[in-house]
Amino acid sequence: MASTSETPAPVSGITEEASSEAVPAPQTSTSPRSPRSPRAPASPSQSHPQSPTTNPQEASSAEVPEPNVIGVDQEWVDDADSALGDDVSTYSASLTSEVWKHSYEYGRRYHAYKDSSEYIRPNDEVEVDRLDMMHHIFKVMKGGKLFEATVPKTVQRVLDVGCGTGIWTMDFADEYPSAEVLGVDISPIQPNLVPPNVKFEIDDIEEEFAHPQPFDYIHCRYMAYAIKDWPRLVQQIYNHTAPGGIAEFTDYDLTYRSDDGTLDGTTLKAWGDDMPRAGRMIGREPCPGLHLETWMREAGFTDIMHKVYKIPIGPWASDKHHKLLGAYNFVMLNQGAEAFSLRLFINVLGWSYEEVQVLLAKVKRDLKDRTIHAYTEMHCVWGQRPV
Ligand SMILES: C[S@@+](CC[C@H](N)C(=O)[O-])C[C@H]1O[C@@H](n2cnc3c(N)ncnc32)[C@H](O)[C@@H]1O
């Protein structure tokens, strides 16, 4: 993989050293973008080339397109072999009514594709909003970047594995208008109106991938508690990465920690210990971030880079960057605490619904407690499939 030449701009006055650990300098720096309002698809016009900066009044008449006439891209018309075009029919065919069904439990909505109890988190509007907030947290954490690897502007085939609401998929497609970007998830929570170079499919990523043609860049983010067989998934991602292509993972070590002992003995700590225990009881790794580098190496990836970010719980940090990150994380956790807990505590650990609600009240009290200085860690690991 090509090595870096640029260091990302510090966020809110803090240095790169202050925002992460074990940092091999990342590659291309992208400027921070304002978050898209949740669920709003990009306008198709966003992926069109920008107007020339020349004042149209001064341009010669030959350069000025007629108003209200939309030019036809002849290359697109002539490209009968377009992979995107081919896939559209596969996509339409795959959208059977089964994937649009949902199941309901404890007052929350869950996916119903295959066995609905497989994935422990809901997929309702509250969860969708939380995932979009989480997307913003990832971007703040990475200094405004959508990803860490160097992805050439000419990248063609991109896959977002477990794409959730599709917000990353669409942001990437906006930045890389010439790429075809496919998002796959088990839940139908993606918008219908999407940029022309984006496509979503409902599928189980633990099954064989449906697309035999390899991808130039595969992205897989925030799948803690979701995956039964991580080494198999990482191997499958390797097998579907084109020689010379890149795969990138971003995932949690969801161990709740504090460096000054302020988390010790709190309900927040007990909650933070019980959830991973329950996740492991049903074979869903809560801390995949810790193992990603090993799994990638075992799968065959080379030139592996690994970066670790701390994410404070609450705005307790003294530097502006971590204070902001912690504030967003507080909002996200406060909103997500129920979604994380219901199936793990009731279905796995055998608690009652009422007991969980009492626990959540105490957890939310601790989340607001200014004397508790807790954080979790996020691992970004990326590498190349050898040519
Ligand atoms: C925590 S969300 C992360 C979503 C997205 N990657 C992001 O970073 O915003 C995990 C996603 O994995 C999806 N998921 C869980 N198990 C899956 C499976 N076996 N196949 C496909 N998607 C799955 C869930 O539906 C959910 O949207």
The ligand as a MOL file (V3000), in Angstrom:
LIG
                    3D

  0  0  0     0  0            999 V3000
M  V30 BEGIN CTAB
M  V30 COUNTS 27 29 0 0 0
M  V30 BEGIN ATOM
M  V30 1 C -23.9160 -1.1710 14.6680 0
M  V30 2 S -24.5410 -1.2430 13.0580 0 CHG=1
M  V30 3 C -23.2580 -0.4880 12.0660 0
M  V30 4 C -23.7540 -0.0210 10.7370 0
M  V30 5 C -22.7120 0.6350 9.8350 0
M  V30 6 N -21.6160 -0.2640 9.5210 0
M  V30 7 C -22.1660 1.9020 10.4440 0
M  V30 8 O -20.9800 1.9550 10.7960 0
M  V30 9 O -22.9380 2.8700 10.5780 0 CHG=-1
M  V30 10 C -24.3830 -2.9530 12.6580 0
M  V30 11 C -25.1370 -3.3180 11.3960 0
M  V30 12 O -24.8360 -4.6730 11.0590 0
M  V30 13 C -25.9950 -5.2420 10.5000 0
M  V30 14 N -25.8500 -6.7010 10.5700 0
M  V30 15 C -25.7970 -7.4690 11.6780 0
M  V30 16 N -25.6230 -8.7600 11.3460 0
M  V30 17 C -25.5690 -8.7960 9.9880 0
M  V30 18 C -25.4090 -9.8450 9.0420 0
M  V30 19 N -25.2600 -11.1190 9.4220 0
M  V30 20 N -25.4080 -9.5250 7.7220 0
M  V30 21 C -25.5720 -8.2420 7.3250 0
M  V30 22 N -25.7090 -7.2010 8.1850 0
M  V30 23 C -25.7160 -7.4860 9.4910 0
M  V30 24 C -27.1230 -4.6830 11.3350 0
M  V30 25 O -28.3580 -4.7820 10.7010 0
M  V30 26 C -26.6570 -3.2430 11.5310 0
M  V30 27 O -27.1750 -2.4030 10.5380 0
M  V30 END ATOM
M  V30 BEGIN BOND
M  V30 1 1 1 2
M  V30 2 1 2 3
M  V30 3 1 2 10
M  V30 4 1 3 4
M  V30 5 1 4 5
M  V30 6 1 5 6
M  V30 7 1 5 7
M  V30 8 2 7 8
M  V30 9 1 7 9
M  V30 10 1 10 11
M  V30 11 1 11 12
M  V30 12 1 11 26
M  V30 13 1 12 13
M  V30 14 1 13 14
M  V30 15 1 13 24
M  V30 16 1 14 15
M  V30 17 1 14 23
M  V30 18 2 15 16
M  V30 19 1 16 17
M  V30 20 1 17 18
M  V30 21 2 17 23
M  V30 22 1 18 19
M  V30 23 2 18 20
M  V30 24 1 20 21
M  V30 25 2 21 22
M  V30 26 1 22 23
M  V30 27 1 24 25
M  V30 28 1 24 26
M  V30 29 1 26 27
M  V30 END BOND
M  V30 END CTAB
M  END
